[in-house]
Amino acid sequence: MAEIVNLRRVKKQRAAAAREAEAQQNRVLHGRTKGEKLRHQLTTERAARRAENARLDQDSNTEPNGT
């Protein structure tokens, strides 16, 4: 004899499995660990500081020889 199956339960299980598969794929594509996020933030800040420190000052519009 065939096994009696609750169709509503099977449908919910399939939907849950599909959601979990999509979530796993998104974790692989978009997920970063806390350490990776912190490292990215620190390198970005370091690069911004270097760019700011390398900027030439232009305090006045006069030429250096005073003319």
N, CA and C atoms as an extended XYZ file, in Angstrom:
201
Properties=species:S:1:pos:R:3:atomname:S:1:resname:S:1:resid:I:1 pbc="F F F"
N         0.812       -1.178        0.000 N   MET     1
C         0.000        0.000        0.000 CA  MET     1
C         0.868        1.259        0.000 C   MET     1
N         0.373        2.322       -0.527 N   ALA     2
C         1.109        3.580       -0.609 CA  ALA     2
C         1.074        4.307        0.731 C   ALA     2
N         2.102        5.106        0.946 N   GLU     3
C         2.176        5.876        2.180 CA  GLU     3
C         1.262        7.090        2.077 C   GLU     3
N         0.538        7.369        3.147 N   ILE     4
C        -0.357        8.527        3.171 CA  ILE     4
C         0.493        9.764        3.454 C   ILE     4
N         0.322       10.784        2.596 N   VAL     5
C         1.142       11.987        2.689 CA  VAL     5
C         0.233       13.190        2.854 C   VAL     5
N         0.580       14.029        3.812 N   ASN     6
C        -0.128       15.276        3.995 CA  ASN     6
C         0.455       16.280        2.997 C   ASN     6
N        -0.305       16.624        1.986 N   LEU     7
C         0.190       17.480        0.907 CA  LEU     7
C         0.573       18.875        1.394 C   LEU     7
N        -0.164       19.376        2.369 N   ARG     8
C         0.147       20.706        2.891 CA  ARG     8
C         1.519       20.705        3.559 C   ARG     8
N         1.811       19.659        4.326 N   ARG     9
C         3.103       19.559        5.004 CA  ARG     9
C         4.241       19.406        4.002 C   ARG     9
N         4.028       18.619        2.970 N   VAL    10
C         5.055       18.425        1.944 CA  VAL    10
C         5.326       19.743        1.221 C   VAL    10
N         4.270       20.473        0.926 N   LYS    11
C         4.420       21.756        0.246 CA  LYS    11
C         5.221       22.729        1.109 C   LYS    11
N         4.933       22.772        2.412 N   LYS    12
C         5.657       23.652        3.317 CA  LYS    12
C         7.128       23.237        3.432 C   LYS    12
N         7.388       21.944        3.459 N   GLN    13
C         8.759       21.461        3.546 CA  GLN    13
C         9.554       21.820        2.305 C   GLN    13
N         8.934       21.695        1.150 N   ARG    14
C         9.615       22.064       -0.096 CA  ARG    14
C         9.923       23.562       -0.125 C   ARG    14
N         8.954       24.366        0.315 N   ALA    15
C         9.157       25.817        0.335 CA  ALA    15
C        10.279       26.178        1.311 C   ALA    15
N        10.299       25.533        2.472 N   ALA    16
C        11.346       25.809        3.451 CA  ALA    16
C        12.710       25.409        2.912 C   ALA    16
N        12.787       24.290        2.224 N   ALA    17
C        14.051       23.843        1.645 CA  ALA    17
C        14.517       24.819        0.559 C   ALA    17
N        13.597       25.338       -0.225 N   ALA    18
C        13.955       26.300       -1.265 CA  ALA    18
C        14.465       27.604       -0.644 C   ALA    18
N        13.800       28.059        0.423 N   ARG    19
C        14.253       29.275        1.112 CA  ARG    19
C        15.632       29.083        1.719 C   ARG    19
N        15.861       27.929        2.310 N   GLU    20
C        17.158       27.647        2.915 CA  GLU    20
C        18.249       27.586        1.857 C   GLU    20
N        17.961       27.009        0.703 N   ALA    21
C        18.945       26.945       -0.372 CA  ALA    21
C        19.289       28.348       -0.870 C   ALA    21
N        18.287       29.185       -0.997 N   GLU    22
C        18.522       30.569       -1.436 CA  GLU    22
C        19.309       31.343       -0.382 C   GLU    22
N        18.983       31.125        0.880 N   ALA    23
C        19.702       31.805        1.959 CA  ALA    23
C        21.165       31.374        1.977 C   ALA    23
N        21.419       30.098        1.779 N   GLN    24
C        22.796       29.600        1.751 CA  GLN    24
C        23.574       30.229        0.598 C   GLN    24
N        22.938       30.329       -0.547 N   GLN    25
C        23.587       30.938       -1.703 CA  GLN    25
C        23.893       32.416       -1.432 C   GLN    25
N        22.966       33.132       -0.798 N   ASN    26
C        23.194       34.539       -0.467 CA  ASN    26
C        24.301       34.691        0.563 C   ASN    26
N        24.391       33.761        1.512 N   ARG    27
C        25.468       33.823        2.497 CA  ARG    27
C        26.813       33.661        1.815 C   ARG    27
N        26.873       32.802        0.832 N   VAL    28
C        28.129       32.592        0.114 CA  VAL    28
C        28.477       33.834       -0.711 C   VAL    28
N        27.494       34.407       -1.373 N   LEU    29
C        27.748       35.547       -2.259 CA  LEU    29
C        28.011       36.838       -1.490 C   LEU    29
N        27.244       37.099       -0.445 N   HIS    30
C        27.273       38.415        0.195 CA  HIS    30
C        27.839       38.402        1.605 C   HIS    30
N        27.960       37.260        2.192 N   GLY    31
C        28.361       37.195        3.587 CA  GLY    31
C        29.846       37.416        3.789 C   GLY    31
N        30.163       38.191        4.798 N   ARG    32
C        31.553       38.394        5.194 CA  ARG    32
C        31.611       38.249        6.700 C   ARG    32
N        32.703       37.771        7.185 N   THR    33
C        32.853       37.638        8.621 CA  THR    33
C        33.089       39.009        9.233 C   THR    33
N        32.974       39.073       10.546 N   LYS    34
C        33.185       40.336       11.248 CA  LYS    34
C        34.614       40.831       11.037 C   LYS    34
N        35.560       39.910       11.041 N   GLY    35
C        36.952       40.279       10.818 CA  GLY    35
C        37.184       40.849        9.432 C   GLY    35
N        36.541       40.265        8.434 N   GLU    36
C        36.685       40.773        7.066 CA  GLU    36
C        36.107       42.174        6.945 C   GLU    36
N        34.951       42.405        7.577 N   LYS    37
C        34.340       43.732        7.539 CA  LYS    37
C        35.233       44.753        8.230 C   LYS    37
N        35.800       44.385        9.377 N   LEU    38
C        36.668       45.292       10.112 CA  LEU    38
C        37.939       45.594        9.328 C   LEU    38
N        38.525       44.566        8.709 N   ARG    39
C        39.738       44.773        7.913 CA  ARG    39
C        39.458       45.709        6.748 C   ARG    39
N        38.329       45.537        6.072 N   HIS    40
C        37.966       46.406        4.951 CA  HIS    40
C        37.786       47.845        5.431 C   HIS    40
N        37.125       48.028        6.569 N   GLN    41
C        36.908       49.363        7.112 CA  GLN    41
C        38.238       50.028        7.449 C   GLN    41
N        39.142       49.281        8.082 N   LEU    42
C        40.426       49.856        8.465 CA  LEU    42
C        41.271       50.223        7.251 C   LEU    42
N        41.292       49.374        6.233 N   THR    43
C        42.081       49.694        5.046 CA  THR    43
C        41.494       50.892        4.309 C   THR    43
N        40.181       51.015        4.299 N   THR    44
C        39.540       52.165        3.659 CA  THR    44
C        39.887       53.448        4.399 C   THR    44
N        39.819       53.398        5.725 N   GLU    45
C        40.164       54.579        6.516 CA  GLU    45
C        41.640       54.938        6.344 C   GLU    45
N        42.504       53.948        6.308 N   ARG    46
C        43.934       54.189        6.140 CA  ARG    46
C        44.207       54.848        4.786 C   ARG    46
N        43.537       54.364        3.742 N   ALA    47
C        43.723       54.944        2.415 CA  ALA    47
C        43.219       56.383        2.381 C   ALA    47
N        42.121       56.664        3.070 N   ALA    48
C        41.595       58.031        3.109 CA  ALA    48
C        42.558       58.956        3.841 C   ALA    48
N        43.151       58.480        4.935 N   ARG    49
C        44.120       59.296        5.666 CA  ARG    49
C        45.345       59.574        4.809 C   ARG    49
N        45.830       58.570        4.093 N   ARG    50
C        46.995       58.768        3.231 CA  ARG    50
C        46.697       59.793        2.144 C   ARG    50
N        45.529       59.712        1.553 N   ALA    51
C        45.160       60.657        0.502 CA  ALA    51
C        45.049       62.067        1.067 C   ALA    51
N        44.487       62.176        2.269 N   GLU    52
C        44.350       63.492        2.897 CA  GLU    52
C        45.718       64.062        3.260 C   GLU    52
N        46.617       63.240        3.742 N   ASN    53
C        47.949       63.717        4.110 CA  ASN    53
C        48.797       64.050        2.887 C   ASN    53
N        48.520       63.461        1.770 N   ALA    54
C        49.286       63.725        0.553 CA  ALA    54
C        48.777       64.954       -0.189 C   ALA    54
N        47.642       65.480        0.247 N   ARG    55
C        47.050       66.636       -0.418 CA  ARG    55
C        47.905       67.877       -0.180 C   ARG    55
N        48.078       68.663       -1.203 N   LEU    56
C        48.834       69.909       -1.089 CA  LEU    56
C        47.920       70.989       -0.534 C   LEU    56
N        48.468       71.807        0.364 N   ASP    57
C        47.680       72.891        0.952 CA  ASP    57
C        47.599       74.049       -0.023 C   ASP    57
N        46.418       74.615       -0.155 N   GLN    58
C        46.212       75.790       -0.986 CA  GLN    58
C        45.448       76.804       -0.142 C   GLN    58
N        46.149       77.392        0.829 N   ASP    59
C        45.506       78.306        1.764 CA  ASP    59
C        45.136       79.635        1.131 C   ASP    59
N        45.984       80.140        0.281 N   SER    60
C        45.701       81.435       -0.327 CA  SER    60
C        45.864       81.332       -1.843 C   SER    60
N        45.286       82.318       -2.521 N   ASN    61
C        45.359       82.328       -3.982 CA  ASN    61
C        46.558       83.127       -4.498 C   ASN    61
N        47.395       83.637       -3.605 N   THR    62
C        48.561       84.415       -4.029 CA  THR    62
C        49.694       83.505       -4.420 C   THR    62
N        50.546       84.022       -5.274 N   GLU    63
C        51.692       83.231       -5.712 CA  GLU    63
C        52.769       83.275       -4.634 C   GLU    63
N        53.647       82.281       -4.595 N   PRO    64
C        54.665       82.218       -3.543 CA  PRO    64
C        55.639       83.389       -3.549 C   PRO    64
N        55.897       84.022       -4.697 N   ASN    65
C        56.873       85.125       -4.730 CA  ASN    65
C        56.252       86.452       -4.297 C   ASN    65
N        54.970       86.483       -3.992 N   GLY    66
C        54.324       87.671       -3.446 CA  GLY    66
C        53.836       88.655       -4.478 C   GLY    66
N        53.798       88.323       -5.719 N   THR    67
C        53.355       89.273       -6.748 CA  THR    67
C        51.906       89.109       -7.055 C   THR    67
